[in-house]
Amino acid sequence: DDGAVVTAGDRRVVACGEALFPPFVAADPHGAGFAAVLANVNDCAAMGAVPLGIVDTIIGTVDTAKAALAGMREASALYDVPIVGGHLTIHDGPPSISAFAVGDAPAPLSVTHARAGQSLVVAAALDGEMRPDFPFFPAFRSRGSRCAGDVRLLARLADDGVCVAAKDVSMAGLVGSLAMLLECGGLGVTVDVDAVPTPAGVPLTRWLNCFPSFGFLLCVPTGREHGCLAAFAARDLAAAVVGTLDGGGELILARGD
């Protein structure tokens, strides 16, 4: 799972955290600060949670810290989640950025709920462009004020029972993230590669290996697929059924025959 569920009385809270890729932090501290918030917001979404707050840890020079905090501030506003605290160490050595989030999860999603027979849905924001230097596909510039609602959609789907498990597509790429989703239950799936929503002009080899700013894998019970796809379409997000989970324990990519 992308986070841990903590039960406090009758309330369930998701806690999660992300450390940023060190070469990315060094090359683009502003982008890394933004990504630190984004990654945690996506982790909350993948757990069926609405993000409540972010705390951060930053180690670096004054200029690095200022750039990272500016990126975090920008993402905080865009995704409507406050940065409520953190830790800063001014240091002339290699920089480091991490962030952590808590989210409210009335109906938590978990890979432990994935079962053979469920439909695998891929949902993504395709209105972005690939970074030339790192395997990231940011779509948040074009999504703008829609971003906050986009990531909160999964909590609604979870609460309605439309989705029972999910994982955000992150540094492992779509295929690697899918492997992690399947691993817990020893499940398998044959992915119809041609059905995977893919941005125009982006080679499939790059798309399947990148970290999109909005990309999710969802396990959907039989009969709930239409409602799931319609919910994403209503927000102008791409979504498609790309396979059916099975008990075979193999992740297969299929194209044509």
Disulfide bonds with the S-S distance in Angstrom:
none
